Amino acid sequence: MKKLLTIVVVVMVIIIGTLVAGPFYVIDEGEQAVIVQMGKLVDVVTDAGLHLKMPFIDEVVRYPKRIMAWNGEQKSMPTREKQYIWVDITARWRISDPQKFYESISTVGAAYSKLAEIIDSEVRTVVAENYLRETVRNSNVIMERSGSMALEIGAEIDPELITDSIQPDTTHEPIQKGRRQLAEEILTRSRRMVPEYGIELIDVVARQIRYSDELTQSVYARMIKERNQIAQAFRSEGEGKKAGWLGRMDNERRSILSAAYEKAEAIRGAADAEASRIYADAYNQDRNFFDFWRAVESYRTTIPKFEKTLSTDMDYFKYLYSPQGR
């Protein structure tokens, strides 16, 4: 009886232990797993749902199935002409072969380190093989018209006159590849290295490329020079238009003054003629009074200016002694 009880207890313990260890496991959506027995990979599970395993023997190693992002650190790299730039790269990747991934890397953390090693190396190689202009530009639009963007603010300024005043910038050379093609080249080179680790590299993108401090000052100086040329062109065009407007204003002023002078002279001539007529009519009505009145008006003007008078015995002063001038 005791022996039977012992057997029952042992069986119950085994059953309870098996249930506690869990013969079932669940793979969620966005997950995949490898089953390892005693350190040996025996199965790969990629379908979500409930699955069965051997308790105490099978180990379930889970990996993400989704697309993940790798963000590199910003690093200073030399270009072909030994100009240093700061490059910040990001990439998207996923685990395409869980078996190879487990056998070569094992953990996601190790995968990030391996991606950093591969991608950083390829980025440094590609940047060193190409000129600075290839890494920072995607097209040759900048060479079409220097300062064309600045001309958009001057709707009344003749673009031909402005652009003719701007000296051509010979520092801009045509590109052969451009930044996007370099990113594709980095992706192609890196893709050759990652399949052996069970990784699929989806894309590589330059998140930021910026000049070093020394190169930034040179670029700013060139930009200031270009803007000064554009500003001087606007000033020259403005001065030319100002001179034209002032010339037209002076011509209009002279024309207005000439017309006004002509009209004033006509009015003055008509007034003088009318005054002469009135004087003539008055003179003809009473000549003696007219002569007397004119003499008195003359005395009123001239006598106050005489400092001394030696004699009044002349015809001019004849009305001082008699209204009749005798």
C-alpha positions as CSV (number, residue, x, y, z in Angstrom):
1,M,0.0,0.0,0.0
2,K,2.8,2.4,0.9
3,K,4.6,1.6,-2.3
4,L,1.5,2.4,-4.4
5,L,1.0,5.6,-2.6
6,T,4.7,6.6,-3.3
7,I,4.2,5.8,-6.9
8,V,1.1,8.0,-7.1
9,V,2.8,10.8,-5.3
10,V,5.8,10.7,-7.7
11,V,3.5,10.6,-10.7
12,M,1.5,13.6,-9.4
13,V,4.8,15.5,-8.7
14,I,5.9,14.8,-12.3
15,I,2.6,16.0,-13.7
16,I,2.5,19.1,-11.6
17,G,6.1,19.9,-12.5
18,T,5.4,19.4,-16.2
19,L,2.4,21.7,-16.0
20,V,4.4,24.3,-14.0
21,A,7.2,24.1,-16.6
22,G,4.7,24.8,-19.3
23,P,4.4,22.5,-22.3
24,F,2.8,25.3,-24.3
25,Y,4.1,28.6,-25.4
26,V,2.6,31.5,-27.4
27,I,4.1,33.3,-30.3
28,D,2.6,36.8,-30.6
29,E,2.0,38.7,-33.8
30,G,5.3,40.4,-34.8
31,E,7.3,37.7,-33.1
32,Q,9.3,34.6,-34.3
33,A,11.3,32.1,-32.3
34,V,13.9,29.3,-32.4
35,I,13.6,26.2,-30.3
36,V,16.9,25.1,-28.7
37,Q,17.5,21.7,-27.1
38,M,20.6,21.4,-25.0
39,G,22.2,24.3,-26.9
40,K,21.3,22.8,-30.3
41,L,18.8,24.6,-32.6
42,V,16.1,22.1,-33.6
43,D,13.2,24.2,-34.9
44,V,12.2,27.7,-36.2
45,V,8.7,29.0,-35.5
46,T,7.5,32.0,-37.5
47,D,3.7,31.6,-37.2
48,A,1.8,33.3,-34.4
49,G,-0.3,31.2,-32.1
50,L,-0.1,28.4,-29.5
51,H,2.7,25.9,-29.8
52,L,3.9,22.8,-28.0
53,K,7.4,22.2,-26.5
54,M,9.2,19.7,-24.4
55,P,9.3,20.9,-20.8
56,F,12.7,21.2,-19.2
57,I,14.4,20.4,-22.5
58,D,13.2,22.9,-25.1
59,E,14.2,26.6,-24.8
60,V,12.2,29.2,-26.7
61,V,14.3,32.1,-27.9
62,R,12.1,34.9,-29.2
63,Y,13.0,37.5,-31.8
64,P,11.1,40.5,-33.2
65,K,9.6,39.9,-36.7
66,R,8.9,43.6,-37.4
67,I,11.0,46.1,-39.1
68,M,13.4,47.8,-36.7
69,A,15.4,51.0,-36.9
70,W,19.1,51.4,-36.4
71,N,20.4,54.9,-35.6
72,G,24.1,55.5,-36.0
73,E,26.1,58.1,-34.1
74,Q,27.1,61.3,-35.8
75,K,30.7,61.0,-36.9
76,S,33.3,63.2,-38.6
77,M,34.6,61.7,-41.9
78,P,37.0,63.0,-44.6
79,T,35.9,63.3,-48.2
80,R,38.1,62.7,-51.2
81,E,39.6,66.2,-51.1
82,K,40.2,65.8,-47.3
83,Q,37.4,68.0,-46.3
84,Y,35.8,66.8,-43.0
85,I,32.1,66.6,-42.7
86,W,29.7,65.3,-40.0
87,V,27.6,62.3,-41.1
88,D,24.5,61.0,-39.3
89,I,23.1,57.7,-40.8
90,T,20.0,55.8,-40.0
91,A,18.8,52.4,-41.4
92,R,15.9,50.0,-41.2
93,W,16.4,46.3,-40.9
94,R,14.7,43.0,-39.8
95,I,15.6,39.4,-39.0
96,S,15.0,37.5,-42.2
97,D,16.5,34.1,-41.1
98,P,16.1,33.3,-37.4
99,Q,18.3,30.2,-37.7
100,K,21.3,32.1,-39.1
101,F,20.6,35.0,-36.7
102,Y,20.8,32.7,-33.6
103,E,23.8,30.8,-34.8
104,S,25.8,33.9,-35.7
105,I,24.7,36.7,-33.4
106,S,22.1,35.3,-31.0
107,T,20.9,38.6,-29.5
108,V,19.3,41.8,-30.9
109,G,21.8,43.9,-29.0
110,A,24.6,42.1,-30.7
111,A,22.9,42.7,-34.1
112,Y,22.8,46.5,-33.5
113,S,26.5,46.4,-32.7
114,K,27.2,44.4,-35.9
115,L,25.1,46.8,-38.0
116,A,27.0,49.7,-36.6
117,E,30.3,48.0,-37.5
118,I,29.2,47.2,-41.1
119,I,27.3,50.4,-42.0
120,D,29.8,52.8,-40.4
121,S,32.6,51.1,-42.3
122,E,30.8,51.3,-45.6
123,V,29.8,54.9,-45.0
124,R,33.3,56.0,-44.2
125,T,34.6,54.2,-47.4
126,V,31.9,55.7,-49.7
127,V,32.5,59.3,-48.3
128,A,36.2,58.9,-48.6
129,E,35.9,57.9,-52.3
130,N,33.7,60.9,-53.3
131,Y,34.1,64.6,-53.4
132,L,32.4,66.9,-50.9
133,R,29.9,68.2,-53.5
134,E,28.6,64.6,-54.1
135,T,27.7,64.2,-50.4
136,V,25.8,67.4,-49.9
137,R,24.0,67.9,-53.2
138,N,21.5,65.9,-55.2
139,S,21.4,67.9,-58.5
140,N,23.1,70.6,-60.5
141,V,20.2,73.1,-60.1
142,I,22.5,75.5,-58.2
143,M,24.6,76.0,-61.3
144,E,21.7,77.1,-63.6
145,R,21.3,80.6,-62.2
146,S,23.3,82.1,-59.4
147,G,21.0,84.1,-57.2
148,S,17.8,83.1,-59.0
149,M,16.0,82.6,-55.7
150,A,16.8,86.2,-54.6
151,L,15.2,87.6,-57.8
152,E,11.8,86.3,-56.8
153,I,11.4,89.1,-54.3
154,G,12.0,91.8,-56.9
155,A,8.9,91.5,-59.2
156,E,9.6,95.0,-60.7
157,I,13.3,94.3,-61.3
158,D,14.5,93.1,-64.7
159,P,16.0,89.6,-64.0
160,E,18.4,89.9,-67.0
161,L,19.9,93.1,-65.6
162,I,20.4,91.6,-62.2
163,T,21.8,88.3,-63.3
164,D,24.2,90.0,-65.7
165,S,25.6,92.0,-62.8
166,I,26.3,88.9,-60.7
167,Q,29.7,87.3,-61.2
168,P,29.5,83.6,-62.0
169,D,30.5,81.3,-59.2
170,T,33.2,78.9,-60.4
171,T,33.3,77.1,-57.1
172,H,30.2,75.0,-58.0
173,E,31.2,72.0,-60.0
174,P,28.8,69.5,-61.5
175,I,28.0,66.3,-59.6
176,Q,28.1,62.8,-61.0
177,K,26.2,60.9,-58.4
178,G,24.7,63.0,-55.6
179,R,23.7,62.2,-52.1
180,R,20.8,59.9,-52.9
181,Q,23.0,57.7,-55.1
182,L,25.7,57.6,-52.5
183,A,23.1,56.3,-50.0
184,E,22.1,53.6,-52.4
185,E,25.7,52.7,-52.8
186,I,26.1,52.4,-49.1
187,L,23.0,50.2,-48.9
188,T,24.3,47.9,-51.7
189,R,27.7,47.5,-50.1
190,S,26.2,46.8,-46.6
191,R,23.6,44.3,-48.0
192,R,26.4,42.1,-49.2
193,M,27.7,41.8,-45.6
194,V,24.5,41.1,-43.6
195,P,22.8,38.0,-45.1
196,E,25.3,35.7,-43.3
197,Y,23.9,37.0,-40.0
198,G,20.3,36.3,-41.0
199,I,19.6,40.0,-41.4
200,E,17.8,41.9,-44.2
201,L,18.8,45.5,-44.6
202,I,15.9,47.4,-46.0
203,D,17.3,50.9,-46.5
204,V,20.1,53.3,-45.4
205,V,19.4,57.0,-45.2
206,A,21.6,60.0,-44.5
207,R,19.7,61.7,-41.7
208,Q,22.0,64.7,-41.6
209,I,25.2,65.7,-43.3
210,R,26.8,69.0,-42.1
211,Y,30.0,70.8,-42.6
212,S,32.8,70.9,-40.0
213,D,33.3,74.2,-38.2
214,E,36.2,75.2,-40.4
215,L,34.3,74.4,-43.6
216,T,31.1,76.0,-42.3
217,Q,32.9,79.4,-42.1
218,S,34.1,79.0,-45.7
219,V,30.6,78.2,-46.9
220,Y,29.2,81.1,-45.0
221,A,31.8,83.5,-46.5
222,R,30.9,82.3,-50.0
223,M,27.1,82.7,-49.3
224,I,27.7,86.2,-48.0
225,K,29.7,87.0,-51.2
226,E,26.9,85.8,-53.4
227,R,24.3,87.7,-51.5
228,N,26.4,90.9,-51.6
229,Q,26.6,90.5,-55.3
230,I,22.9,90.2,-55.6
231,A,22.3,93.1,-53.3
232,Q,24.8,95.3,-55.3
233,A,22.9,94.3,-58.5
234,F,19.6,95.4,-56.9
235,R,21.2,98.7,-55.8
236,S,22.7,99.3,-59.3
237,E,19.3,98.6,-60.9
238,G,17.6,100.9,-58.3
239,E,20.1,103.7,-58.9
240,G,19.5,103.4,-62.7
241,K,15.7,103.6,-62.2
242,K,16.1,106.4,-59.8
243,A,18.2,108.4,-62.3
244,G,15.5,107.7,-65.0
245,W,12.7,108.9,-62.7
246,L,14.7,112.0,-61.7
247,G,15.3,112.8,-65.4
248,R,11.7,112.4,-66.3
249,M,10.7,114.5,-63.3
250,D,13.2,117.3,-64.3
251,N,11.8,117.2,-67.9
252,E,8.3,117.4,-66.6
253,R,9.2,120.3,-64.3
254,R,10.9,122.2,-67.1
255,S,7.8,121.6,-69.3
256,I,5.4,122.8,-66.6
257,L,7.6,125.9,-65.8
258,S,7.8,126.7,-69.5
259,A,4.1,126.4,-70.0
260,A,3.4,128.4,-66.9
261,Y,5.9,131.1,-68.0
262,E,4.3,131.3,-71.4
263,K,0.9,131.6,-69.9
264,A,2.1,134.2,-67.4
265,E,3.8,136.3,-70.1
266,A,0.5,136.2,-72.1
267,I,-1.5,137.3,-69.1
268,R,1.1,140.0,-68.3
269,G,1.1,141.2,-71.9
270,A,-2.7,141.4,-71.9
271,A,-2.7,143.2,-68.6
272,D,-0.1,145.7,-69.8
273,A,-2.1,146.3,-73.0
274,E,-5.2,146.8,-70.9
275,A,-3.3,149.2,-68.5
276,S,-1.9,151.1,-71.5
277,R,-5.4,151.5,-72.9
278,I,-6.8,152.7,-69.6
279,Y,-3.9,155.1,-69.2
280,A,-4.4,156.3,-72.7
281,D,-8.1,156.9,-72.2
282,A,-7.4,158.7,-68.9
283,Y,-4.7,160.8,-70.5
284,N,-7.0,161.8,-73.4
285,Q,-9.8,162.9,-71.0
286,D,-7.7,165.4,-69.1
287,R,-4.1,165.7,-70.0
288,N,-3.2,168.4,-67.5
289,F,-4.5,166.3,-64.6
290,F,-2.7,163.2,-65.9
291,D,0.6,165.1,-66.1
292,F,0.1,166.5,-62.6
293,W,-0.8,163.1,-61.1
294,R,2.3,161.4,-62.7
295,A,4.6,164.2,-61.4
296,V,3.2,163.8,-57.8
297,E,3.7,160.0,-57.9
298,S,7.3,160.6,-59.1
299,Y,7.9,163.1,-56.3
300,R,6.6,160.6,-53.7
301,T,9.2,158.1,-54.9
302,T,12.3,160.1,-55.6
303,I,12.3,163.0,-53.1
304,P,12.6,160.8,-49.9
305,K,15.9,159.5,-51.5
306,F,17.5,162.9,-52.0
307,E,20.0,163.7,-49.3
308,K,20.3,167.2,-50.4
309,T,18.8,169.4,-53.1
310,L,20.8,172.4,-54.3
311,S,18.1,173.8,-56.5
312,T,14.5,173.3,-57.5
313,D,14.8,175.5,-60.5
314,M,14.2,172.9,-63.1
315,D,11.3,171.7,-65.1
316,Y,11.0,168.5,-63.0
317,F,9.9,170.5,-59.9
318,K,7.5,172.8,-61.8
319,Y,4.4,171.4,-60.0
320,L,5.9,172.2,-56.6
321,Y,5.1,175.9,-57.2
322,S,1.9,175.7,-59.2
323,P,-0.7,173.0,-59.9
324,Q,-0.7,174.2,-63.5
325,G,3.0,173.7,-63.8
326,R,3.8,177.3,-64.4
